[in-house]
């Protein structure tokens, strides 16, 4: 048991567990942001969501014991290896560029409203 767990190589079982966890987390709140504490792009997305008055859950992958496995599982699932990795209403919308693009096109606020992430409709575009 020790040699398998101490190995740096991720087993299929560990990958499957991380993927299941990522999928479970992605639907655990109206908005979920997989992030890293030191990432400027992550900070920008969290700042935007805060300015819009959205409630969101942040998973700081650099603070999770299995953060690297979750990030690898997200890459396998969504095709996006980088953070932030943003989900609204359980649907993957992409990273920082995609989120900002949706905001600039006026598409982000309706997604947030539909997902129930904004308690009142007083958020400003």
C-alpha positions as CSV (number, residue, x, y, z in Angstrom):
1,X,0.0,0.0,0.0
2,X,2.8,2.5,0.9
3,X,4.7,2.2,-2.3
4,X,1.5,2.7,-4.4
5,X,0.4,5.7,-2.5
6,X,3.8,7.3,-2.3
7,X,4.3,7.0,-6.0
8,X,4.2,10.2,-8.0
9,X,2.3,8.5,-10.8
10,X,-1.4,8.9,-10.6
11,X,-3.4,5.7,-10.8
12,X,-6.6,5.3,-12.8
13,X,-8.5,5.0,-9.5
14,X,-7.1,8.3,-8.2
15,X,-7.9,10.0,-11.5
16,X,-11.5,8.7,-11.5
17,X,-11.9,9.8,-7.9
18,X,-10.6,13.3,-8.7
19,X,-12.9,13.5,-11.7
20,X,-15.9,12.4,-9.7
21,X,-15.0,15.0,-7.0
22,X,-14.5,17.8,-9.6
23,X,-17.9,16.9,-11.2
24,X,-19.6,16.9,-7.8
25,X,-18.0,20.2,-6.8
26,X,-18.9,21.9,-10.1
27,X,-22.6,21.5,-9.3
28,X,-22.4,22.2,-5.5
29,X,-23.1,25.9,-5.9
30,X,-24.7,28.2,-8.5
31,X,-21.1,29.3,-9.5
32,X,-17.9,27.4,-8.8
33,X,-14.5,28.7,-9.6
34,X,-11.5,26.3,-9.5
35,X,-8.7,28.7,-8.7
36,X,-5.2,29.1,-7.3
37,X,-4.5,31.7,-4.6
38,X,-1.6,33.4,-6.4
39,X,-3.2,33.5,-9.9
40,X,-3.9,37.0,-11.2
41,X,-6.5,35.7,-13.8
42,X,-8.3,33.9,-11.0
43,X,-8.3,37.1,-8.9
44,X,-9.8,39.0,-11.8
45,X,-12.7,36.5,-12.2
46,X,-13.4,36.4,-8.5
47,X,-13.3,40.3,-8.4
48,X,-15.8,40.5,-11.3
49,X,-18.2,38.0,-9.7
50,X,-18.0,39.9,-6.5
51,X,-18.7,43.2,-8.3
52,X,-21.8,41.6,-9.9
53,X,-23.0,40.5,-6.5
54,X,-22.9,36.8,-7.4
55,X,-22.6,34.1,-4.8
56,X,-19.9,31.7,-5.8
57,X,-17.8,28.9,-4.3
58,X,-14.0,29.0,-4.8
59,X,-11.9,25.9,-4.7
60,X,-8.3,26.9,-4.3
61,X,-6.4,24.0,-5.9
62,X,-3.1,25.0,-4.4
63,X,-4.6,24.6,-0.9
64,X,-6.3,21.2,-1.6
65,X,-4.4,18.0,-0.8
66,X,-5.6,16.6,-4.1
67,X,-5.5,19.9,-6.0
68,X,-3.1,18.6,-8.7
69,X,-5.3,15.6,-9.3
70,X,-8.4,17.7,-9.5
71,X,-6.7,20.1,-11.9
72,X,-5.6,17.1,-14.1
73,X,-9.2,15.7,-14.0
74,X,-10.6,19.1,-15.0
75,X,-8.2,19.2,-17.9
76,X,-9.3,15.8,-19.0
77,X,-13.0,16.7,-18.6
78,X,-13.1,20.3,-19.9
79,X,-10.0,20.5,-22.1
80,X,-8.9,23.5,-20.0
81,X,-5.7,22.8,-18.0
82,X,-5.3,26.3,-16.6
83,X,-7.1,28.2,-13.9
84,X,-9.5,29.7,-13.3
85,X,-11.9,27.0,-14.5
86,X,-15.4,28.5,-14.1
87,X,-18.8,26.6,-13.9
88,X,-22.2,28.4,-13.8
89,X,-25.3,26.3,-13.1
90,X,-23.1,23.2,-13.4
91,X,-22.1,24.1,-16.9
92,X,-18.4,24.8,-17.8
93,X,-18.0,28.3,-19.3
94,X,-14.2,28.4,-19.5
95,X,-11.5,30.4,-17.9
96,X,-10.8,34.1,-17.4
97,X,-10.9,35.1,-21.1
98,X,-14.2,33.3,-21.6
99,X,-15.8,34.7,-18.5
100,X,-14.7,38.3,-19.3
101,X,-15.8,37.9,-22.9
102,X,-19.3,36.7,-21.8
103,X,-19.4,39.7,-19.4
104,X,-18.5,42.2,-22.2
105,X,-21.1,40.7,-24.5
106,X,-23.8,41.0,-21.8
107,X,-24.1,37.2,-21.6
108,X,-22.7,36.7,-18.1
109,X,-25.3,38.4,-16.0
110,X,-28.2,36.3,-17.5
111,X,-26.2,33.1,-16.8
112,X,-25.7,34.2,-13.2
113,X,-29.4,35.1,-12.8
114,X,-30.6,31.8,-14.4
115,X,-28.3,29.8,-12.1
116,X,-29.6,31.7,-9.0
117,X,-26.3,33.2,-8.2
118,X,-27.6,36.7,-7.8
119,X,-30.1,37.3,-5.0
120,X,-31.5,40.4,-6.5
121,X,-31.4,41.9,-10.0
122,X,-29.7,45.1,-8.9
123,X,-26.3,44.1,-10.4
124,X,-25.0,46.6,-12.9
125,X,-23.6,45.7,-16.3
